[in-house]
């Protein structure tokens, strides 16, 4: 008894004629007849009654058919499992994500990865860009979303542009800021600001535009946690400069207020960063493509207030 004989049994029982089964399988009719005869000899039982109009399965044949269907389904499941293993990535991938986008990107990204590669385990680590760049260099994470990294030419890190987003002046609901009333960047010179400390990407971007506008910004409070910045802003300790996306819903419900900045409009670019001193893994390549698909979908759906570079 073999799998070919069982598949022949199933098809002949379904079609009722050897000729039809032979046409379906593109095999000679005598070969199929031999498969049925050998199966009957092995089981020492008549599985079909032959007559001029075709072949009718016997009661014994019907019992064998039930088992044959289960065996063939299990056989197909084994082959599918092996085929999936050949094409589905496995292992663990550690991805660094900045807190300003973690809330909107992690769930759709994980859904896309699990859909394409269910055996690939993903772990997210959230921190400001400066910390993640150090983790990437030390090999503690496999890839990272990093804002505007200032990398020396010999830095062992490669980057791929992902999105560009504008920065807004953000304050509590009593400040009078509004999404339809821009604020000139130069007017921030006397503003009580709450910003990350100097090593972080957001602070570097803000300092760059301050220099371009010939003003000095002296934050009254430095905080290296997005949650801490937002708590301080909400409680009236000052304003901050942030992307709109992570607080947009809370602006709409009047938890915060925000205004776009202009003359100039500060922007920061989000890149996908990889170690450049070791080969890119297949998982990194696949997730890179999924990142691009997810970010474009979020931008198109107005979930992410950004644009592709």
N, C-alpha and C positions, 0 to 999 in steps of 0.2 A: 504494500500500500504506500502511495506517495501523494504529494500535494497536487500533482498534475491530474492524477486519477480522481481525486476529490473534486477538483475544479470542473473536470469533465462531467462528473455526476451531477453537479449543481446546474450546469448549463443545459445539459440534456433534459433534466427534470423540468427546467424552466421553459424550454422551447418545444419539447415533445418530439423532436426529430433530429436524427444524427446529422442530416444534411444541413439543417439550419445552424446547428452548433458548429459544424465544420466551417461553414461560411463565416460565422462570427469570429472564430479563432484563426481563420485563414490556414487551416490544416486539412490534410486529406481525410476523407470520411473513414477509410479503413483504420487509420491511426487512432481516431476517437473510439471506434468500435473495439479496438484492441484494449484501450484503457479501461473501458467498462467491463470487458470480459475478464481481464486480469484482476480487477477489483472484486468481481463476483467470485472468481476462483479463490482469491485470498480469504474472503469472508465465508465461502461455501454457502452462498445464498443467492437466489435470483433477485436482482434489484429492479429490473424492468421487464414488462411483458411486451414482446415484439408483435406487431401486426401490420397490416398493409398501410394503415394511416399514420403509423409512427410508433412511439414508445411511451408506454404508460408506466409510471413508477409503482412498484408494489408496496404493500404495507411495510415489509422489511426495508425496502429501499427508502421509504419515507422516514423510518427511524434513523437510518444511516445518514440521510440528507440533513437532519437536524444537527447531528454531531459534525458533519462535514462543514456546515455553515459556520459553526463556532470555531472550528480549527482554521478554516481559511481566513476568518476575520482576525483571529489571533496572529496568524502568519503575516497578514497585511499590517497589523499593528506593530509587529516587530520590525518590519521593513521601514515603516513610517518613522518609528523611533530612531532607527539607525540613520535614515536620511536626514531627519531633523538634527541629529547630533553633528552630522557633517556640515550643516549650514548654520546652526544656531551657536552663538558664542556662549562661553561659560566663564566662570571665574568671578572675581570681584573688581569693580571699577570704583575708585574714589574720586569724586568730583567736588571741587571747591566752588562755592556760590556766594557772591556778596549778599549781605542781608537786605539790601534795597531791592533786589529782584528775586530773592529766594522764594517768597510767597507766591509769586505768579508763575515761576518757571519750573519748580521742582515737580509738581504733580503732573502737568502735561508732558514733561520730559520723561519722567519715570513711566508713564503710561505708554509712550511711544517706544521706549526701550524694551519694556516687558512684552509688548505686543510682537515686536520683531525678534526678540531674543529672550525668551522666558527663563533660560538657564543662567543669564547674566545677572549677578547681584550688584546693586548700586548702593553706595554709601555717600551721603552728602555731608560736607563740612562747610559751615558758614563762618565767614570772617571778612574784614575789610581787605582790600586788594593787597596792601603791603604784607600782611601776614600770609596770605595765600601764595604770594610770589616766593616767600621764603620756604613754605611747605613744598612747593613745586620743585624748587632747587634741591631740597633735601630728599626728594623722592617720597614724601609722605602722602601726596595726592598724585593722581594720574593726569588730571587736567583741571583747569580752573577758568571761571569767568573773571576777568580782571579789567578794571577800568584804567584806561590811559596809562599803561605802564611806561615808565621812563627807563628803558633798558640800554645798557652799553652795547656796543657792536658785538662784543665777544660773549654776551650773556648766553648761557645754555638754555634759552627759552625761545620757542617759536610761537608766533601769534597769528590768528586769523580774525579779521574784523567781523563783528557780528551785528551790532546795532549802534546807532548814535541817538542820544536822548538829550533834550534840553534840561537845564536846571532852573528851579523856581525858588522864589523867596517864600518861605513857609513860616506862618506864625499861628497864634491861637485865634479863636473865632472872634475875639474882640478887636483885632488889629485893623480891620477895614480893608484888608487885601481882597482882591477879586480876580478871578481868572480872566476877565475881560479888561482889566486895568494893569497894563505893564508898568514895571518899575525900572527906572534907569539904573544900570549897574553902578554908576558913579555915586548915586544917592545912598549906597550902602556904607559909605565912608563913616558915617556916624551911627550906624546901626549896632545894637547889642546883639552879637551873633553867637550862636552855639555851633561849633564845628568840630570835626575830628582833629586829632593832633597832626602835626606836620608830616609824619611818614606816610599818611594814608592818601590814596589816590584822589578822593574827593577834595581834600584840602589842597592838594597840588594844583588841581584844576582851578579852584577858586583863587588861589594865589596867582596863577598865570593870568587870569582875566583882570585881577586887581592891578597887576603890574602893567598890563596892556592899557588900562584905563587911568594909570598914574594916580592910584589911590592906595592907601594902606588900610588893611582890614585887621583889626585886633579883636579876636573873639573874647568875649567876657568869660566864656566857659568852654572847655574842651572836653569832649566825650567820645570815646571810641566804640560806642554801641549805638546802633540805630534806635533801639528801644529807649535807651537813656536820653538820647537827643529829643525824641518825640515827647517823652514825659516832661522834660524840661521846657520844651516849647509850649506844650499844652498848659503847663502851670504858670506861664507868663514870665519865665526867666530870660526870654529873648527869642529871636527868630533864627532860622537856619536856612541853608541853601541846599536843596535836595531835588532829586528827580521827582516828577509828579506821580509816577505809577504806583509806588508803594503806599501812598496816602490819598489817592484820588477819591476812593469811596468815602473816606473820612472827611475829605473836603466837601463832598456833595452833601453829607449829613451834618455839616456845620461843626464838626469836631475840630477841624483846623480850617484856616484860610490860606490862600496861596495866590501869588501873582507871577506871571512870566517876567523874566528879566530881559532887558533890551539895551542896545547901544553900549556894548555888544551883548548878544545873546550867548550866555555860557553854555557850552555843550561838552559832553564827555562821551567817549567812544568805549564801547564794551567789546573786548576781544576774547576769543577762546585761546587759552595758552597751553602749550605742551612742552615737555622737556625736549630740547634740541640735541642733547648729547646722547640720546639712545633712540633706537628705532621706534617709530610709532606702531603701537600694537593694533591688530585688527579691530579690537573693541573701541579704541580711540578713534579710528577712522569711521566706524559705523556711527558712533555717538556724535561725532562731528556733523555728519549729515542730518541726523535726527535733530540736533540743536538748530540747524538752519531751518528745517521744516517747522519746528515748533515756534521759533521766534517770528517767522513770517506769518504764521497763523494767528499768533497773539497780536501782532501789529495790525493785520487785516481786520481783526475783530475788535479793534480799539481797546483791547485789554492792556496792551503795552503802549504807552505814549512815547513812541520812538519811531525811528526810520532806519531802513537798511542803509549802510554806508555806500 
